[in-house]
Amino acid sequence: MLGCLSAINISGQTQSFAEPRVVTPGTGTAAPSDAIVLFDGKDFSQWESTKGGEVKWRLEGGAMFVVGKTGNIQTKQSFGDCQLHIEWRTPDVVEGEGQGRGNSGIFFQKKYELQVLDSYDNKTYFDGQAGSIYTQNPPLVNVCRKPGEWQVYDVVYMAPRFNADGKVEIPARITVFQNGVLIQNNFVIKGTTYDKTTGYVAHHKMPLELQDHGNPTGFRNIWIREL
């Protein structure tokens, strides 16, 4: 049973704290003991097509790869506040330029996109490159590895809060590390990625979504912690 402890804070007020629960960390990038493993390289058991039915992406070498024109995929479970670990790679054979190179995306609650793109020596608009909150905020730095090399996003996402009348009370926030480097620092998300005129529309927990943008981008080692 967790214990409690009372303490006096700097303002002279008494605060009570619950004993922190024990979580066993994973080795390296492996999932900690309280994480939900969304993809371990074996199957799509935690995923479904956003069109309904089974995922039609390709499994190979412990990773999943986008199969163009088969559509986006989403988790069967819905999430709000979370810590996400996801590894991704763009094709080692470079084709196209700008937004046509290794394009994909990670949508939190199916609405707010963290961009995936081959941004190694590849010019595009700054708020559309890898690590950007798409069309809202570019990454602080470009730390992309070469095409074909695996990269890592570690994300802390805080879902928006809405009033009883459906208006946003607290907007969503996101912090992102790419390959161990801070690229989004508690950024306040301005609203739904593709509908800037509406801003926020009230919603509850929703699935995590990965984008089919036509490029054979790969993903592996995906786990999430509900906060």
N, C-alpha and C positions, 0 to 999 in steps of 0.2 A: 504494500500500500504506500502511495506517495505521501510524504510528510509535507508540512507547511512551516514557514518561517516568517516571522514578522520583523520588519526593520524600519528604521527612521531614515527617510530620504533627506536630500539636501535642503528641502523646504521645511523640514521639521514635521512632515506628515508620516503617519504610520502606514506602511504597505505590507501586504501579505504576498508571499511567493510560494507557489507549489514546487515541490522537488522535481527538477527536470528528469524526464524519463530517459532511460538508457537506449541508445541507438548504436549498433555496431557498424562502423564504417566499412565500406568495401575496399579492397586492395586496388590501388590505381584508380581506374574509371569504373570499376565494378559497382553495382548498386548497393547502397547501404541496406541494413536489415529491415527498415520500415518503408522501403520504396516499392512501387508497383512496377514490375518489369513489363514494359509495353512491347518490346521486341528483343529477343535473344538470338536471332539468326535462324531459328528453326521453322517458324510458321507465322501465319497471320491471325492467330487465334484471338488477339486483342483488337483486331482491326476489321473494318468493313468498308465497302465502297460507299461514297456519298450518294451514288445513284441507287443504292440498295443492292444487297447480295454480296457475293464473295469478291475479295480483292483480286485484281488481275495483273498486279505488278509481278516482277520476276524475283525469285529467290536464288541467290548464288553466293557461295563462299561466306556464308554467315551474314549476308547483307540483303537488303531489299533494294530493287532498282525500279525506277519509274518506267512504265511501258506507255509510250505516248498514245494519247487519245483514248486511254482506258478510264480516265477520270481521277479525281482526287480521292484520297482515302481518309478515314477518320477513326478515332478510337471508339470502341463500343461503350466505354465508360465516359462519363462527363466529369469535368474538373472546373474548379475556380482557382483560388490561390494555390500556387504550386512552385516547386523547384523541378526543373526539367534538365536532364542530360541527354544530348542527342549528338551522334557523330554522323558526318555527311561527307560526300566526295563528289566532285564534278568529273565528267568524263576525261580520261587521260588523252584521248584524241580530240584536239580542239577543233570545233566547227562553229562557224558563225562569229558574231561579235556583239558587244553590248549586252542587251537583255536576251540575246539568243544563245548565250554560252552557259550551259549548266544551270539553267534557271529552275528554281523551285521555291517553295516557301513553307513556313511553319505558322499555322494560324492558331492562336490561343482563343479558345471559346468560339472557334469558327469565324472570328471577326477581325482579329488584330494580327497583322502579318509581320513576322521576322523574316527578312529576305535571305534566300539561299541563291548564290550566284558564283560563277567563276570570275572573281574580281582580281585575279593575278594578271597584271599587265593587260587589263581590259577596261577601257574607258566607257563609262555610262554616266547617267545623271547621279549625283552624289547620294540622294535619298532613295536610290534604287539599287545601290551596290550591296554586296554581301554584308550582313550585319546591320543593315539599316532597318528601321521601323518603316516599312515601305511607304514612300511618298510623304513621310512625316519628319523623319530625322535620320541623317546619315550617321554611320558609326564614328566614334571619336578618332579611330585610326583604322587603317587597312592592314590587317594581319593575315591575309589569305596566303595559304600555301599553294604550291604549284598544282596545276590540273592533275587529277588522278590521285592526289595525296589525301589521306583522311584528315578531316578537321573536326573540331569539337565546339559545340555551343553548351555552355552552362548558364541557365537562366533562372532568375527569380521573378515570378510574375504575380502581381497583385490585382485581382479582378475589380472591376468598377462596382460601386455601391449605388443603389437607386432608392429614391424616396417612394413613398406609397403612391404618389401620382405618376411614377415612372420616369421622373427627371433624375439625371445623374447627380448624386450627392458628392461622391468621391470618384474621380476618374481613375482608370486603370494606370498602373505603373509597371515598368519593366527594367530590370538590370540584366545585362548580358556580358558574359566573358566568352571570347572566341580564342581558342588555343591558349587559354590561360591569361589572356590580356583583356582588361576592361574596355568594352566598346560602347556600351549603353549604360549610363549611370543614373538609375532611378528616373528614367524618362517618363514624363506624363503623356500617355497616349491621348490623342486629340479626338478619337472616335473611330468608328468602323473604317477599315482601310479603304474600301472602294466607294464610300458614300459620305463625302466630306460635308455635303449640304445638310444631311440629317444629324451628323455627329453621333451621339449615342442613342441606342434604342434599348429599352429595359430588357434584361434577360437574366436567367439564372445560370447555373453550371451548364457547360456545353462541352462537346468533344474537342479534342485536339485534332487538327486537320493538317495533312501533308498534301502539297500541290503537285498535280501533273501539269507541267508547263511545256510538255513535249520533248524535254531533254532527258536522257537516261541517267539522271542523278541518283546516287545511292545513299542509303541510310543504314545505320547499324547501332547496336548498343543503346537502346532508348529506354530510359527509366524516368519515373516521375514520383515526387513526394508531395502529397497533399499537405498544405500548410494551414 
